[in-house]
Amino acid sequence: MNTANDTAAQRRNPGVSGMALYVPQPRVPLRDWCEWTGNSWDKVQAVVGRSFRRPAPYEDAYTMAATAVLRLIRNYRLDPRRIGQLALGTESSKDNSAGAVIVRGMVDRELERQGLPRLSRQLEVPEFKHACLGGIYALKSALRYAAFDAEGRQAIVVCSDIAEYERGSTGEQTQGAGAVAMLVEAEPKLFEVDLAHAGSASDYRGPDFRKPFARHFDHEYAERGKRLHDFPIFSGKYSTFAYLDETGQAFDAMIERLGISDIDFLASVRGMFFHRPYHMMPLQALAFIYARALARAPQPHAEFQALCEQAGVPAEGVRDECRNEPDLFGEFLRLGGHAEAAQEPHPLTTKLAGMVRKSPAFQQLLATRVHLGTDWAMELGNLYTAALPAWIAAGFEQALAQDTELANAQLVAIGYGSGDAAESVPLKVVPAWREAAAKINFRSALAASVDLSQHQYEALHDGKHVELDCPARDQFVIARTGDTYETSFQDLGVDYYEFAQ
């Protein structure tokens, strides 16, 4: 008997033992938004979702993160002294120097007020930024900490973001705000994360969804509101091409490391979770991945041939595109720097994917692989770094509510960040997952909401004063902002926080 190999085979990967969600109270029902703006509710509901949240004037990405972390500590009865890393993933930072340590400061003071010990003084406080993928990078850091440095201690990852777009833009209906905190341990109680077989991909895509600081000094940009808006610079068409290409590349890298065909992986995986800027985007990504999987099947696939004929594309041409490594930024430069003129890098595969989405086999794939938490996530809007973990949290809570057995189930999380980069990460549900899932409290986090009128939404969006009936309760808030700029002392622009009971 090879005891060493047996022990290695039984050893768990580090992973996640708990999750907690926070979303602001102000809510915009998209049915109402469609009436205000003249958009089609049927189309918006099918493509985007049902509602999104906006932060109240007294909160920011740091207050949301701290509230989610405190909920995690309370819900799972954690000993703060055992936390050795607090990693923040966000693209909504308000400070170019500090980040996670601001969250730590809020949590410490409220723990102390409640008569509990502060977080460990020996605490790492890194912040990770790469658009919507910063949270996955933060999670990978925490997993490596748990595997190599922790010595029995735990880590907390918190993803917190505010997604906002100009009123009247194509992205307006895909706004959102919220935070998700995750407990990471060497012996996870919810799901393991298999970093050894994760797939990574990245490529520079120039102007794809950027937030350059210099835009705040542009007169025309500044005139669009009386506050520093965090509207991204983007081209929807170009960004969609980048999303599909990079998530496909990351998925391919994972499949190669797993040593399995993509068609076999799709047949065996129990659940798939994607970064979701809006409802339809993950479905487009999965159809793209599925079309490529059919094209690369080890044996000739009758479904592939039939779908190619229906779509009017040559099967061999699709197979050739599977080997493409397009240079989207190079093409952007060749076209004179105009993203709106971007050409589809996988035209045949994309056309085939459109036909795939209508096929019975793909509809069955959606019903059995992408169903958990999907309906609940349509209430969230886009949470940027928190969008993927929020969907996973919803999936686990819904599985618990429906008494779906997930013990030892293989899952996959596919994250994406514009600019751009992607990660495709295999997950495995632990046998005793139910106890940890029962403490997520996803639906209760959504319960506190106040629907905004058109006037309230527009004023809140534009940074104007507006009366809202949503007093802060059991959350961190901005108490005041410093305005001193003297030789002896400066706190100009520094926010001070407190906890509203």
HELIX and SHEET records of a PDB file:
HELIX    1   1 THR A    3  GLN A   10  1                                   8    
HELIX    2   2 LEU A   30  THR A   37  1                                   8    
HELIX    3   3 TRP A   41  VAL A   47  1                                   7    
HELIX    4   4 ALA A   61  ASN A   75  1                                  15    
HELIX    5   5 PRO A   80  ARG A   82  5                                   3    
HELIX    6   6 ALA A  100  ARG A  113  1                                  14    
HELIX    7   7 ALA A  131  LEU A  133  5                                   3    
HELIX    8   8 GLY A  134  PHE A  148  1                                  15    
HELIX    9   9 GLU A  172  THR A  174  5                                   3    
HELIX   10  10 LEU A  195  HIS A  197  5                                   3    
HELIX   11  11 PHE A  213  PHE A  217  5                                   5    
HELIX   12  12 HIS A  219  ALA A  222  1                                   4    
HELIX   13  13 GLY A  236  LEU A  258  1                                  23    
HELIX   14  14 ASP A  262  SER A  268  1                                   7    
HELIX   15  15 MET A  280  ALA A  295  1                                  16    
HELIX   16  16 ALA A  302  ALA A  311  1                                  10    
HELIX   17  17 ALA A  315  GLU A  321  1                                   7    
HELIX   18  18 LEU A  328  ARG A  334  1                                   7    
HELIX   19  19 ALA A  339  ALA A  341  5                                   3    
HELIX   20  20 PRO A  347  VAL A  356  1                                  10    
HELIX   21  21 PRO A  360  ARG A  369  1                                  10    
HELIX   22  22 THR A  374  ALA A  377  1                                   4    
HELIX   23  23 TYR A  384  ALA A  386  5                                   3    
HELIX   24  24 ALA A  387  ALA A  401  1                                  15    
HELIX   25  25 TRP A  433  ALA A  437  1                                   5    
HELIX   26  26 PHE A  442  ALA A  447  1                                   6    
HELIX   27  27 GLN A  454  HIS A  461  1                                   8    
SHEET    1   A 8 GLU A 127  PHE A 128  0                                        
SHEET    2   A 8 ILE A  83  GLY A  89  1                                        
SHEET    3   A 8 GLN A 154  ALA A 163  1                                        
SHEET    4   A 8 GLY A 176  GLU A 185 -1                                        
SHEET    5   A 8 GLY A  15  TYR A  22 -1                                        
SHEET    6   A 8 PHE A 191  VAL A 193 -1                                        
SHEET    7   A 8 ALA A 421  VAL A 429 -1                                        
SHEET    8   A 8 GLY A 199  SER A 202 -1                                        
SHEET    1   B 9 GLU A 127  PHE A 128  0                                        
SHEET    2   B 9 ILE A  83  GLY A  89  1                                        
SHEET    3   B 9 GLN A 154  ALA A 163  1                                        
SHEET    4   B 9 GLY A 176  GLU A 185 -1                                        
SHEET    5   B 9 GLY A  15  TYR A  22 -1                                        
SHEET    6   B 9 PHE A 191  VAL A 193 -1                                        
SHEET    7   B 9 ALA A 421  VAL A 429 -1                                        
SHEET    8   B 9 GLN A 410  GLY A 417 -1                                        
SHEET    9   B 9 GLY A 271  PHE A 274  1                                        
SHEET    1   C 3 SER A  51  ARG A  53  0                                        
SHEET    2   C 3 PRO A  26  PRO A  29 -1                                        
SHEET    3   C 3 VAL A 450  ASP A 451  1                                        
SHEET    1   D 2 GLN A 475  THR A 481  0                                        
SHEET    2   D 2 ASP A 495  ALA A 500 -1                                        
END                                                                             
